[in-house]
């Protein structure tokens, strides 16, 4: 509101100058010429000026400058026609305050001001700053009051917006720090106090280096300051140190703030404590990598036992018992292999920093190979599910830049899912086309569909449409096999390739459709 106060002070100086000029004019005798000069002078003031005389204990508004129309919508003649109009235009919620204010300044002759609302002639509500001063004629004892109204609606709105923003910053769980152009802290919110352990009083006037942990080298800070000093927004992670000496990790965005001339005058840092998230992420990556590696050992041993059983088959007389043992081993092997395969892929996708394994591949041939492979597996499993494929919309030479093993894994996951949830005697339809630089593959089945209340869960890890108690060893048996990672893994693969995977179903018993897309090389 500093701009408002400056403007008010300037207007008060104008009024004082008017009074001096009026006194000069009065000394010239109350001629018509003097009155005309006085009126012209007052009418030239930009704000709405008014005068009030006290006659017989009543307030009578004796003058309204032409500028009253700009602020109130009413003309001077409107006020003269209705002596009570001035108080009628005061907002009902403020009317008593303004009445009390006018009574007070009659006994306290010091200049006063009050902020209140008015209702314009057009019904709009405006905020005004009302400045008044009372004058008493020493000779006659007559009292009158001069005042002016200044429209401060825009300033009030700005102030309200500022207060709302300030409240949001003060209540934010994240750290918000504002520094000057040299990095000296000017403001820190309560989030800063809670996370760092430093009070605002301790932080203000200091440099953010009080939080440095020693985990970052000089080049790190050189790059940071180089970016923000050049007017760029910097984003990155800090490992900082709290007041008690403990370390924490935070994700930060630091933005420069420019003044009207374009010069950088402040920096604003918004930082979120991600210590727990980082620890969980590291633990997850470690667990995924270790699980993937460690489970391979028993998997290899089980495979060796299977091979030994095959060699001993001729020497064993109880073929039934041997078959049961072999079937049990197959179940165990299949289950562990599924977990190992999924965790290995999770590890690759979560830890991958580059896409060095990407090559140019013929996606038409990859897709055709997956379709033929699933047809062979369905036949081997003695399932009566027909797989129809129409790939005419995808030219045979269509190429994409991808990890071929991952890409075909995604397709196979969706195809095996479709077979698993499609009863015998039903069909699966595979189609493909290209459009606007992308390849689209749709795998649609006539299977059991997805219940309405489960549609939002299909991408959740370990979610399955059937009861896991009844899992079988084969992914291709009806409602059999799997641990609920197929869709999760397939979508992660497609997103890793800047692609997408979507699932649609009209509901239970109405089948499902999965669409995969990825960029292609034209």
ABEGO torsion letter per residue (X at the ends): XAAAAAAAAAAAAAAAAAAAAAAAAAAAEBBAAAAAAAAAAAAABABBBBBBBBBGGBBBBABBBAAAAAAAGBBAAAAAABAAAAAAABBAAAAAAAAAAAAAAAABABBBBBBBBBBBAAGBBBBBBBBBBBBBBAAAGBBBBBBBBBBAAAAAAAAAAAAAAAAAAAABABBBBBBBAAGBBABBBAAAAAAAGBBAAAABGBBAAAABAGABBAAAAAAAAAAAAAGBBBBEBBBBBBAAGBBBBBBBBBBBBBBAAGBBABBBBBBBBAAAAAAAAAAAAAAAAAAAAAAAAAAAAAAAAAAAAAAAAAABABAAAAAAAAAAAAAAAAAAAAAAAAAAAAAAAAABABBAABBBBBAAAAAAAAAAAAAAAAAAAGBBBBBBBBAAABBAABBBBBBAAAAAAAAAAAAAAAAAABBBGBBBBBBBBBBGGBBBBBBBBABAEBBAAAAAAAABBGBBABBAAABBABAABBGBEEAGAAAAAAAAAAAAAGBBBBBBBAEBGAEBBBBBBBBBBX
